[in-house]
Amino acid sequence: MLALTFVALTQNRSVPGAGTTPGSSPSATPEATRSEPPSATPAPVARPLAVPGRLIAAIDASSAVRAGATACPEPTTIEVTSDGGATWETAEPAPVSEVQRVAAGDDAFVDLIGLGVEGCAPAYERSFTSGDAWQPVPEELDASWFVDPSNRAGVHAPAGDLSAPCGVVVQLAVIDANAAAVLCEDGSVHATSDAGASWRSAAPVVGAAAIGTNGTAYRVAVVDQNGCVGAQLVELTAGDAGLVPGAAGACLAATVGAGEVAVDSVVGGATWLWAGDALGRSEDGGVSWL
């Protein structure tokens, strides 16, 4: 409210000579041509994931709230839609920057977690009027999951500060006080169901760009994979050895830059995917798009 690349080594092979004209005698024996040994193609360098620069909170199939991340101390301005994203209404700027979590409900409340514009420390802001007015709720901050941008090697859980299961956390998806998952800079996803006491891990999700939840499972948005120029959703399920990525869903055609993906789902309801220049809504978890 989340590459294994096979590198082929090409070998240079000498092309056989054309030979002599039929019926003629060769005047000299050509010298053998020495071929240079093949050079290995350098393996591609893995690029770290960008921290998502946008967020979206699904309310239902028609309504959602979205926000772009700002650099502290610039305030955050949210936008609200009630017509499936056809139009967006701009709310009053919230006194929080670098927003990393946004939650919204059909009773006009909106919650933001980021950095307060005064002091640039973690802060929690709430609106009961769809962003027309904001008030700080510091008591909610300690009881929430969040990542301090100044220390992405750590995670704050309702039980306190924890070491992250990877070196750099780029995004956090939360189910409840005990269950959450982190998308890491290397594309791997780690999930906990015991408030961070232990973490399940998954192999890196190829093309991962953002992570969200449908209330019971985690969904990773992947970009430019499987022949799709755009974004798809991959759902992670818990297996004996860790999290297992499922098949990618339908392609939402889009031109997507680094950090330009956000995904969120209503429990048992609609999913919203904001990728690059496209906005998609789905009622089947991304298997198809409206």
Protein Blocks (a to p, Z undefined) as FASTA:
>chain_A
ZZcdddddddddddddebjaehiacfbdcddddddddddddddddddddddfbdcddfbl
mbccdddddddfbdcdddddfehomaccdddddfbehifbdcddfeopacdddddfehpa
acddddfegopaccddfklmmmpccddfklmkbccdfkbccddfbfbdfbdcdfblmbcc
dddfkopacddfegopaccdddddehiabdcdehjaccdddehiehiacdddddddddfk
bccdddddddddddddehiaccdddehiacdddehjbccddfegopacZZ
